């Protein structure tokens, strides 16, 4: 049997390079090909690099693009090219279309890196909208596309509906018309150039089949690695501890939402649901970059606290503080924040469209999208039956263990070995 050598095409540091690491642990990774990576020598010499880069980039942010469990020799990156590309557009007011073309240019350059070593490569692993770029430069390798986001065919109508019904919630004009055709075309290219698809959730698998008519035999489920704790993959399951605290009936319920505060995440429905519940019964915190109109922040600031975007240390404190995690998203691939919340032993209230692996009535409660009454009922269940918080949270914590970095690697190895 030919040894599997996977070229991993990745822009950014998605999940702190979790899947390349999982492949490396199973001896499947040839190399990670990426845009910018902080090699070990850069980490050690950070203070010497800062005077050169600091006027243009955040050195701290760049040095976070590092996974200490991946050997440097397993990385091939654009570094200087990427810095120059970003400098070229730094002072411009980029529109959605500009960002799309910049990302595609970077994707193509990463694919060119793969081409330079294609004789060693048996498979290419890439994320959504990169397959055609890889196929252009690597003709003979099998290409696996990880469908990390919702299918455009269903995503665009959903978002257009929300923008129309909640026009007073958005801060800027609808920019979808600029990019929807580009996204749709790129999605079609993915279909034509991918040999197989990896779906992070049953929701995405069903959408690939129903919306894009992908052969089910070409789709493999591939949940994301859970962050134990918040992407510290050296934390062992045996050493991890679930935080829990007993609550009494009627005691204030501590609710946390984590994610971009925007219509797609269903924040409008959560806030409307909270408005209908006695404010003495809960304390809610909304964590994430705020993308809704400031008037709405003012309107709901009496019933919840908008925390803004937090670093990992501060985010950890919010998970530790909360009793329940609420995420009524309308469209996701598989929401990473749900894995995070489960890793902290929180029960989950979410939707099928979040692409989660939450089991309804076991790890939490699955509610219908856009349904305010369902959200209210779910929240009231936890307020009136605090024992459910403990049992659902314990189940969520145990469930997420099956999504460890080790289990992810084994799962991927089984997939590649069957093809």
N, C-alpha and C positions, 0 to 999 in steps of 0.2 A: 504494500500500500504506500502510495506517495505521501511523504510527510506534508502536513498542512502548514503553509507559511502565509499568514494573513497580513496584508498591508492595511493598516487602519487609517482611514482618511478622516481627519477631525479638525474643524476650526474651533478655536476657543478651548476652554478647559472643562468642558461639560462633565458634570458629576465628578469633578476632580480626577478625570481620566480613569473612571471606574472600570469601564468595559475593556479598554486596552490592558489594564492591570489584571482583570479576570482572565483574559486570553493569555497573558504572559505567564500567569501562575500555572496554566495548563500546557505550557510550551507550544502554544498555537500562534503567538504573535511574532511575525517577522520584524516589523517596525511600526511605530506610530509616526505617521506623517502629518505634520500640523503647521499652523501659521506661526505661532510664537511659543517658545518653551524656555523656561528658566533652568538651564543646565546646572549641575552641582557647583561648577566653578563660579557661576554667576551668583548663586546663593551665598557662597563663601565670600565673594568679593563685592557684595551688594553696595557697600559704602563707597567703593571706588567707581562703580557704574553710575551712581546717583548724580554726580555733577554733570555728567554727559547727557543723561536722558531726562533728568528732572524738569527742565523747562518745558518739555513737550509731553511727557507721560508720567503716570504715577508709578514710581519704582516699586512701591509696596504691592501694587496690583499686579505688576508684571512678574514679580518674584513669587507670587502665589500660583503661577502657572507651572507647577512642579509637583510631581508625585514621587516621593522618596523611595518607594518600593519598585519603581521602574528604573532599570539601569540606563545611564546616559546613552550607551551604545544602541539602545533600542529606540532612540528618538532621531528623527530627521525633520528639521524645521526650516521655515523661511526666514526666521528672525529679522535680518536686516531688510530684506524685501518687504516684509510686513510692516516694519517701522516706517519705511519710506512711503509705502502706500497710504498709511494712515496720516502721515505728515502732510501728504498731498491734499488731503480733504479736511484737515484739522479745523481750519477756520471758516469752512463753508457751512451754510445752513442746509444740511442734507435733508432731502425729502425721502419718502419711502422708496421711491424708484431709484434714487441715488444709492441708498443703502443696499438695495437688492443687487445692483450692478457691481458695487464694491465687493460684496460678499461672494458673488459669482467669480469675480476676477481672482480673489484669494483662493477660492475652491479650485479653479483651473490651475493655478500655480502649485497648489499642493498635489494635484493629479500629475503634473509634470515631474514633481519630485519622485512620485511612485514610478513613473515611466523609466526614470534613470536606473531603477533597480528591478525592473519588471521580470527579468530572467529568474529571479529568486522567488517570485510570488505565485502562489496558487489561487488565492482568494483575495478579494478586496471587500472590506467592511466600510460602509459609509452611511451617513445620515441623510435624511430627506433632502431632495433637490441637488444631490451631488453625483448621482449615478451616471448621468450622461457625460459629465466631465471626466469621470474615471474611465468610462468606456472609450472615450475618444483617445486616451493615451495608453490604456492597458486592454488590448483586444481579447486576449485569450483567457484571462482569469475569470473565475466565477465571481459575480458581484452580488453582494447582499446589502440591501437597503434597509436600514432600521427606521421604520416609519414613526418618528418621534413626535409627530404632530397630527392634528386632525386632517382629514381629507378635505381639500379645498372645495370640492363639489358640494359638500354639505356645510362647510365652515362659512363660506361667503354668505349664503342666504340667511344663516343663523345670525351672523353679525349685523347684516343689513337690517334685519328685523329689529334687533335690539337698539341699533342706532336710530331707527325711525321712532320706536316706541319710547325711547328714553333720551331724546335729543337734548333735553335740558341737563343731562348728566355729564355730557362730554365737554372737554375743554377746547377741542379743536375740530375743524371741519372734517367730514368723512373723506379719508384719503384712499379708500378702497379702490376707487376707479383707476387710480394710478398703477396699481400693482396686481389687481385680480387677474387680468389677462396673462401677465408674466408668470404668476404663480400657477395658473391653470396649465399653461404651456409646459412649464418645468415639471409639473406633476405627470403630465402625459409622457414626457421624456423618461421619467423614472420608470414608468410602466414598460416602456419599450426597451430599456437598457438594463434593467435589473433581472438577474436570474432568479433570485429569491427575495422575499420580504421577511423581516423580523418585526413582529407586532408586540409592543410592550403591554398590551391589554386585550381582553376579549372585545372591548368596545372598538378598538382600532382594527382588529382582525375582521370583525363583522363589517366594518365600513369599507375595508379593502375589497371584500367579497361583494358587497351589495352596491357600493357606489362606483367602484372601479373595475368590477368583474374580474378580479384576480383569481386564478385557480387556487382553491383552498390548499392543494397539495404543495403550492409554492410559498405558503405562509407558515412561519413558525413563531410560537409565542416565546417572548423573551422579556420577562419583567426586569425592571431596573434593580441594581444592587441597593439594598437599604443602607442608609448612613448610620453606622453604629460607631460613634456618635457624631452626627453631622460631618460625615466623610472622613472620620478617623478610622481607616480600615484596619488599623493594628489592634483595635479594641476586639477582644475575643468575646464570643457569646457567653462563655463560662464566667467571664469577669464582669460582664455588663449587669447592671442592676436596674430593675424597673422601679421608678418612683411612684408611690401611691399614697393617698391619704383618705381616710374614711370621712364621708360627709353625712350629715343628718338631713332628713326630709325637710324641705322648705329652706334649707341653707342656700345662700347666694351661689349661683352657678357661674364659674369662671370660664368664659368662652374666648377662644382665640381663632382668628382667621389669619393665615399667612399666604401672601401672594400679591402680585400686582393688583392694585385696587382699581379695577376696570370692569366694564360691562361683561366681557367674556368670562370672567371669573364668577359672575353671578352676585357680585357685591350688592347690587341694587335690590335683589330679592332678600338677601340676609338682613340688610338694614331695615327694609319694610317689615320684615317679620319681627325684628327686635322691637320696633315701634309699637307693635300690638301686644307685647308682653309686659307685665308689671315690671317696671325698672328696678324695683326693690328685690326682684328675684334673681337678677343676674348682674355680672360685670363683664363687659365685652372689650376686647382689645383687637384692633385691626392693624396688622403688621404688613408693610410693603410699600413700594413706590406708589404714590398717589397719582392716578391718571383720570380722576373724575373732577368735575367742576368744584371749585372751592365753596360755592354756595351750598352744595350737598354736604360738604364736610361740616359747615356751620350748622346746617339743618339737623344733622344727626350727632353732633358732638356732645349733646346732653345725655345720650344713652350709650355711647361707646367712646373709647380713646383711640385716636388715630396715631399710631406710633411712628409711621414712616418706615423707610428701609433701615434695617439693622444689620450689624455685623454678626458673624456666627456666634460669638460669645454672648451678645445681647439676645440673639434669637433663641439660644439655648435656654436662657432665663425665662423666656415667654412660654416655651413648651413646658418647662418645669412648674411654672405658675398655674397653668391652665388645668381645668377639669375635662374639657371636651374641645375637640378641634372641628370647626365647621368650614366646609369648602363646597359651596353649591355651584360649581363651575358648569358652564354650558358646553365647553369643548376643550379637551385635552388629549394628549397622547397617553400619558400615564403620569398624573401629577406627582412630581417628586416630593412636594411638601407633605403629601399624605404618608409616604414612606417614612419621612422624618417624624411626623406626629405619632405614627404607630411605634416607631423605635423608642419613643419616650413613653410608651404605654398609655397613650390617650385613645379613648373611644372616638369614632369618627362619624360625623354627619356629612354625607356627600351625595353626589348624583352618579348615575351610570356613566354619564358623559365625562366624568373626571378620569375615567380609565383606571380606576383604582382596583385593588384586589381585596377590598373590604367585603366581608361576608355579612349580608343584611341580617340583623338580629343577633349576630355573633360578635363581630368586631365593632359594630356601630349600627347606624341606621341609614339606609339608602332612601333618598327622597326623590320625588319627581322634579325634573328640571322646571324652573320658573314657577314653582308651586309654593307660594308663601304659606298657605295653611299647613302643608306638609312639614315645612321647616318649623313652624310654631309647635305642631304636635310633637315633633322629635325633640325639640328643646324642652318642652314641658314634661316629656317622659323622664328626662334626666333630672329635672328639677324635683318632680314628685316621687321618682324612684331612684334615689342615689345609689342603691346597690347595683343598678345597671352600669353605672360609671365604672365601678370596680371590676365587674365581670367582663364587660365589653373591653375595657382597657387591658386587662390581663390577657384576653384572647387576642387582641390586636398585637400586643407585644410578642406573644408566642408565634403568631402567624408570620410576622415580619422576619423572623429568624430564617425562614425558608428562602428569603431573598438576600442572604448574605453574599459577600463578594466570592466566597468559596463556592457556594451553591450556584451562583451565576456562571462561574467558569465551568463547572461540571455540566450544567445545562447546555451551554454553548458547545462544549466538546461533543456532547451527544448529538447535537444538531449537525455539526460539521462532519461527524463520523458516519452519519446515516446517508449522506449525499454522495 
